[in-house]
């Protein structure tokens, strides 16, 4: 069972927990059975469409929970679903790298289950510049990345960030499912609803005075694969955003329920703007003061509001081998239509 521990005096309302009941699991199994009979991979637009439709048949309590969470009726930045089925024997050894096959994996039932539960929040999608658009990413420790600000790191704290904070069409939600975590690494969260933001700080942080570069996972050298080769065209927009980032605010939206656009490792105030730099440092310290650590266990799924919570990960010592830490992550958007100019077609689910 997952452990949630307040760190630095956190308000535990940052996290809402729900354990799946036997009737919910039975209904979930029926839907997963139907989808796995029709699809050998979750990595197609056809599967994503079928998943969106099937999510409308999820147990009412889960649909209600997703509805309340995505429309800000719950005072929390994340929901922890416990008891999601993960068959430790069938899924096989933890992969040594994210570059794993897409079709007929031993984890197919777990993948379908995760996508189905994520689709209760919205539409799943991928990034063309991140694993060739893969919807469901592997998060495993990679020795050469141990000191990087990447999911494969372990020897450094993964600092505060929203996924793809640099992009206008970043996900609204993340769904992260734990397969293994014997190392007891902590996923760390901080929820903007727990912060008091004075007027002077709001004035600065809500103005377009910050620059965010694309994180390293979207660069060509992080997408070298045995299964595909991305051409340079796929990275053209990312490269423009890297060479000429446009100023953005760190906070936006409603004053009493602001959205966050933060990536501590790849974000800075505009050159010479010392007032903005100091306000950004203040915001990061406030996140630190209100953080919550979650040690995920197999079958724990986190729904994270990617625009109302920042997240990171503790330093940990990986058990490199067949049972090292293994999470899966999928991105969810509330408005797939809005990203159409950045996708290959109206049917496609990959943002370029």
C-alpha positions in Angstrom: 0.0 0.0 0.0 1.3 3.5 -0.8 2.6 5.6 1.9 1.8 9.4 1.9 4.0 11.4 4.2 3.7 15.2 4.7 7.1 16.9 4.2 7.8 20.3 5.5 4.4 20.8 7.0 2.3 19.9 4.0 -1.4 20.1 3.9 -2.4 16.5 3.0 -5.4 17.8 1.1 -2.9 17.9 -1.8 -3.7 14.2 -2.3 -7.1 12.4 -2.5 -7.0 8.6 -2.2 -9.5 6.1 -3.5 -9.1 2.3 -3.3 -10.8 0.4 -6.1 -13.6 -1.8 -4.8 -14.4 -5.4 -5.8 -17.4 -4.4 -8.0 -15.3 -1.6 -9.6 -12.5 -4.1 -10.4 -15.0 -6.5 -11.9 -16.5 -3.9 -14.2 -13.0 -2.7 -15.1 -12.0 -6.2 -16.0 -14.9 -6.6 -18.4 -13.9 -3.5 -20.3 -10.2 -4.4 -20.4 -11.1 -7.9 -21.7 -13.1 -6.3 -24.6 -10.3 -3.9 -25.5 -7.5 -6.5 -25.3 -9.5 -8.8 -27.6 -9.5 -6.1 -30.3 -6.1 -4.5 -29.9 -2.5 -5.8 -29.5 -1.1 -2.4 -28.8 -2.3 0.8 -27.1 -0.1 2.8 -29.4 -2.6 3.6 -32.2 -5.1 6.3 -32.7 -7.8 3.6 -33.2 -7.1 2.2 -29.8 -7.1 5.7 -28.2 -10.6 6.4 -29.8 -11.9 3.0 -28.6 -10.5 3.8 -25.1 -12.2 7.1 -25.0 -15.6 5.5 -25.7 -15.0 2.6 -23.3 -14.2 5.1 -20.5 -17.8 6.2 -20.7 -18.7 2.8 -19.3 -16.4 2.9 -16.3 -18.1 2.5 -12.9 -20.1 5.6 -12.1 -18.1 6.3 -8.9 -14.8 6.4 -10.9 -16.4 8.7 -13.6 -17.7 10.9 -10.9 -14.3 11.1 -9.2 -12.6 12.0 -12.5 -15.3 14.6 -13.2 -14.9 16.3 -9.8 -11.1 16.2 -10.1 -10.8 17.6 -13.6 -13.3 20.5 -13.0 -11.6 21.5 -9.7 -14.4 20.4 -7.4 -11.8 18.5 -5.3 -9.3 20.6 -3.3 -6.3 18.5 -4.3 -3.5 18.4 -6.9 -3.5 14.6 -7.3 -5.7 11.6 -6.9 -4.2 8.2 -5.8 -6.0 5.2 -7.1 -5.0 2.1 -5.2 -5.5 -1.5 -6.2 -5.1 -1.2 -10.0 -4.4 -4.8 -11.2 -0.7 -5.4 -12.0 0.4 -9.1 -12.5 4.0 -9.1 -11.3 4.7 -12.5 -12.8 3.1 -11.9 -16.2 4.7 -8.5 -16.9 8.2 -10.0 -16.8 11.5 -8.3 -15.9 11.7 -4.5 -15.6 13.0 -3.2 -18.9 16.6 -1.7 -18.9 15.5 1.2 -21.1 12.5 3.1 -22.3 13.1 1.8 -25.9 10.9 -1.3 -25.6 8.6 -2.9 -28.3 5.2 -1.5 -28.8 3.1 -4.5 -30.0 1.9 -7.5 -28.0 3.8 -6.6 -24.9 3.5 -8.9 -21.8 2.1 -5.7 -20.1 -0.8 -5.3 -22.5 -3.5 -5.7 -19.9 -1.8 -3.2 -17.5 -1.4 -0.7 -20.4 -5.0 -1.0 -21.5 -6.1 -0.6 -17.9 -4.0 2.5 -17.4 -5.1 4.1 -20.6 -8.7 3.3 -19.8 -8.6 4.9 -16.4 -6.7 7.9 -17.7 -9.3 8.4 -20.4 -11.8 9.1 -17.7 -10.0 12.5 -17.4 -9.8 13.2 -21.1 -7.9 12.2 -24.3 -4.6 10.4 -24.2 -1.8 11.7 -26.6 1.9 11.5 -27.3 4.7 13.8 -28.4 6.3 13.1 -31.8 9.6 14.3 -30.3 9.4 12.0 -27.3 9.7 8.3 -28.2 8.1 8.9 -31.6 4.8 9.8 -30.1 4.5 6.9 -27.7 1.4 7.3 -25.5 2.6 5.1 -22.6 6.2 5.8 -21.6 8.4 3.5 -19.5 10.0 5.3 -16.5 13.0 3.2 -15.4 16.4 4.0 -14.0 19.1 4.3 -16.7 22.7 4.4 -15.5 23.9 7.0 -18.0 21.1 9.3 -17.0 21.5 9.0 -13.3 22.5 12.6 -12.8 20.2 14.2 -15.4 16.9 15.9 -15.0 15.2 13.0 -16.8 12.9 10.2 -15.7 15.8 7.8 -15.9 17.7 9.7 -13.3 18.3 8.5 -9.7 21.4 10.1 -8.1 19.8 13.6 -8.2 16.5 15.0 -7.0 14.1 15.4 -9.9 13.2 19.1 -9.3 9.8 20.8 -9.5 8.2 20.7 -12.9 5.0 20.4 -15.0 5.5 18.0 -17.9 6.2 19.9 -21.1 5.9 23.2 -19.3 7.5 24.9 -22.3 4.6 24.0 -24.6 1.2 25.7 -25.0 -0.5 22.4 -25.4 1.1 20.6 -22.5 -1.0 17.9 -20.9 -3.8 18.8 -18.4 -3.2 15.6 -16.5 -0.7 12.8 -16.1 -1.6 9.2 -15.2 1.3 7.3 -13.6 1.0 3.6 -12.8 3.5 1.8 -10.6 4.6 -1.7 -11.6 7.6 -1.9 -9.2 9.2 0.3 -6.6 11.2 -1.9 -4.2 13.7 0.9 -3.8 10.9 3.0 -2.1 11.6 6.1 -4.2 9.3 9.0 -3.4 7.2 10.8 -5.9 7.0 14.4 -4.6 4.1 16.7 -5.1 3.2 20.3 -4.3 -0.3 21.7 -4.9 -0.8 25.4 -5.8 -4.1 25.4 -3.7 -2.0 25.1 -0.6 0.0 28.3 -1.3 -0.9 31.9 -0.3 0.3 34.2 -3.0 0.6 37.8 -2.0 -0.6 40.5 -4.5 2.9 41.7 -5.2 4.1 38.1 -6.1 1.0 37.5 -8.2 1.6 40.7 -10.2 5.1 39.4 -11.1 4.5 35.7 -11.5 1.4 36.2 -13.7 3.2 38.4 -16.2 5.1 37.0 -19.2 8.6 37.5 -17.7 10.0 33.9 -17.8 11.6 31.7 -20.4 11.2 27.9 -20.5 13.4 25.7 -22.7 12.2 22.3 -24.0 13.5 19.6 -21.6 16.1 17.2 -22.8 13.7 14.3 -23.4 12.5 16.2 -26.6 16.0 16.5 -28.1 17.3 14.3 -31.0 20.0 12.6 -28.9 17.4 11.4 -26.4 15.3 9.8 -29.1 17.8 7.4 -30.6 15.9 4.1 -30.9 16.3 0.6 -32.2 12.7 0.7 -33.4 12.5 3.9 -35.4 14.5 6.9 -36.7 13.0 10.3 -36.4 13.8 12.7 -39.2 15.0 16.3 -38.6 11.6 17.7 -39.5 10.1 16.2 -36.3 12.3 18.4 -34.2 12.1 21.7 -36.1 9.5 23.3 -33.9 11.2 22.1 -30.7 14.5 23.5 -32.0 12.9 26.9 -32.7 11.4 26.9 -29.2 14.9 26.1 -27.8 16.7 28.8 -29.8 14.1 31.5 -29.4 11.8 30.9 -26.4 8.9 33.3 -26.0 8.3 34.8 -22.5 5.5 33.2 -20.5 4.0 33.7 -17.0 4.7 31.2 -14.2 1.1 31.5 -13.0 -2.1 32.2 -15.0 -5.8 31.9 -15.0 -8.2 32.7 -12.1 -6.6 34.6 -9.2 -8.1 32.2 -6.6 -7.4 29.0 -8.6 -4.3 29.7 -10.7 -2.6 27.4 -13.2 1.1 26.7 -13.0 3.7 26.7 -15.8 7.0 25.8 -14.1 10.1 23.7 -14.9 12.7 24.5 -12.3 15.6 22.9 -14.3 14.8 24.6 -17.7 13.2 27.9 -16.6 14.6 31.3 -15.7 13.5 34.9 -15.6 14.1 37.0 -18.7 17.7 38.4 -18.8 18.2 41.3 -16.4 14.8 40.8 -14.7 16.0 40.4 -11.1 12.5 41.1 -9.7 11.1 38.2 -11.6 14.1 35.9 -10.6 13.5 36.6 -7.0 9.7 36.0 -7.3 10.4 32.7 -9.0 12.8 31.6 -6.2 10.1 32.5 -3.7 7.6 30.3 -5.6 10.0 27.4 -5.6 10.6 27.8 -1.8 6.8 27.8 -1.3 6.5 24.6 -3.2 9.2 23.1 -1.0 7.4 24.2 2.2 4.2 22.5 1.1 5.4 19.3 -0.4 4.1 15.8 0.0 6.0 12.5 -0.6 4.3 9.4 -2.0 6.0 6.0 -2.0 4.1 4.3 -4.8 3.6 0.5 -4.6 2.6 -1.9 -7.4 -1.0 -1.1 -8.4 -0.9 2.5 -7.3 -1.9 5.0 -10.0 -1.5 8.8 -9.6 -3.7 11.2 -11.5 -1.7 14.4 -11.3 -3.2 17.8 -12.3 -0.3 19.0 -14.6 -1.6 22.6 -14.4 -2.4 22.8 -10.7 0.4 20.7 -9.2 4.2 20.4 -9.7 6.0 17.1 -9.1 9.4 15.6 -8.8 11.2 12.6 -7.3 13.6 11.9 -4.5 17.1 10.5 -4.9 17.2 6.8 -4.7 19.5 3.8 -5.2 18.2 1.7 -8.1 18.3 -2.1 -7.9 19.5 -2.2 -11.5 18.2 -5.5 -12.9 15.0 -7.4 -13.5 13.2 -5.9 -10.5 14.3 -2.3 -10.5 11.8 0.6 -10.3 9.3 0.6 -13.1 6.5 3.2 -13.7 4.4 4.0 -16.8 3.2 7.4 -17.7 0.5 8.7 -20.1 -0.4 12.3 -21.0 -4.1 13.5 -21.0 -5.6 16.6 -22.5 -9.0 18.1 -22.0 -9.0 19.6 -25.5 -7.5 17.5 -28.2 -9.1 19.8 -30.8 -7.0 22.8 -29.6 -3.7 21.1 -30.6 -4.8 20.3 -34.2 -2.3 22.7 -35.8 0.5 20.8 -34.1 -0.8 17.3 -35.0 -0.3 15.3 -38.2 -4.1 15.1 -38.8 -7.4 15.4 -37.0 -7.3 11.6 -36.3 -3.7 11.7 -35.1 -2.8 11.8 -31.4 0.9 13.0 -31.8 1.9 16.6 -31.2 4.9 17.8 -33.2 
